[in-house]
Amino acid sequence: MGDAVAQVEEVQGLYGPFQFPELLLQRIWAEQGFDRSQLRTESGEAVKLIRPGQWNRQGGPDFKQAEVMVGRKRLNGDIELHLHEKDWQAHQHNRDPAFDDVILHVVLFPSARKTTAGSDGRRIPVLTLLPHLWHDLEEYAADAAVSAIAQRPADRLAQAWLELDEAATRARIVSEAHRRWEGKVYYARQRITKLGWTSACHHTALEILGYRFNRAPMLMIATSWPLAAWQSGDLDMDAVWASQMERWQLAGVRPANHPRKRLAAYARWVQQGRDWPARLEDIAQTWPELPGGLTPQSEVAAIRRELDLKGHWLHVMSTLGVQGAVAQPRADNLWGDGLLPLLAAANPAAQPAFFVWWFGSWPGDQAANLARAARMAGIADGRRNPLAWGHVQGLIGQQLADENPAGRGT
């Protein structure tokens, strides 16, 4: 594994190049963060993952004790991951007996070779993962970076901002928040293009209800049980839950955030607002706008008053069926990470108006150190500018931009 960990691919993103490390590909495999329903080898054989294997942090293959079906063959052994098929030979795995038990070679990017040659002359099937990923590569990379940022001390997060005066702080927080917004709208548009409006809404809702640890199994459920199945009212929730039994991550999950409770919440939501994606689409046609839009001088408290943000938030959530099914602060995350980017993606002309709502909304379920950093840096003062979604997102955007000035990741 040693030299493979350092393998990195530079990929062109929304704002320029960004780095996608092989370690992130391993993490995606470990978390099963992709659509498993239509997997096929480069030779065209169907692949069914029975056990994806145990992540091996030592030398040798990346995942041990895996079990897969390739065509009609049940295979037990190891799985090795690379960004490219050619990396197998570049890392000299073809000469290493430690890789003799590899049953599947998983690569990120498409390969010209349909199989990989093992050291013993075996032909190892190749599975290309890129077509099956839930998200754009840049979104995976940004999510991983945001997770790392959320672990940093508040004073470190606030450091760059303490060098700015108030006017520069206001200008930069709006600028960085807008970059984050553009990225989220871009990803939402990609999802709509791929899935269609209704399925994009359905997938987004379940993913956000999965919280950080259970996004992947929630997305699998969204694929296996489309919105129409939930609208029927007779969905077998025990079967839905059991379908991901080996993939649920329960360690560290608070009882209120247990994925079974989140599934039940979505079932209530759909029954209260059965055609909620269509209702959301209709609401967009009469969405209030803030005269003049958002400027660095705009104050969050004034924005919320002028837009009656809380009143409109309650109206939308009640109309969609969310109210009473999903509690805050998760409902605020649904609003900021899901509903508003989807609306802006589907209504490009209204994107500036939706940005104002996104920026001024409540911060949702965020890491506590991000909130402390925003206050420490003077971004949020609790009066004219109470902590808002845009403050937290702008702070994250600044960290990402300063770490990767060429790509300014989203």
Secondary structure, 3 states (H helix, E strand, C coil): CHHHHCCEEEEECCCCEEEEEHHHHHHHHHHCCECCCCCEECCCCEEEEEECCEECCCCCCCEEEEEEEECCEEEEEEEEEECCCCHHHHCCHHHCHHHCCEEEEEECCCCCCCEEECCCCCEEEEEECHHHECCCHHHHHHHHHHHHHCCCCHHHHHHHHHHCCHHHHHHHHHHHHHHHHHHHHHHHHHHHHHHCHHHHHHHHHHHHHCCCCCHHHHHHHHHHCCHHHHHCCCCCHHHHHHCCCCCCCCCCCCHHHCHHHHHHHHHHHHHHCCCHHHHHHHHHHHCCCCCCCCCCCCCHHHHHHHHCHHHHHHHHHHHHCCCCCCCCCHHHHHHHHHHHHHHHHHCHHHHHHHHHHHHHCCCCCCCHHHHHHHHHCCCCCCCCCCCCHHHHHHHHHHHHHHHCCCCCCC
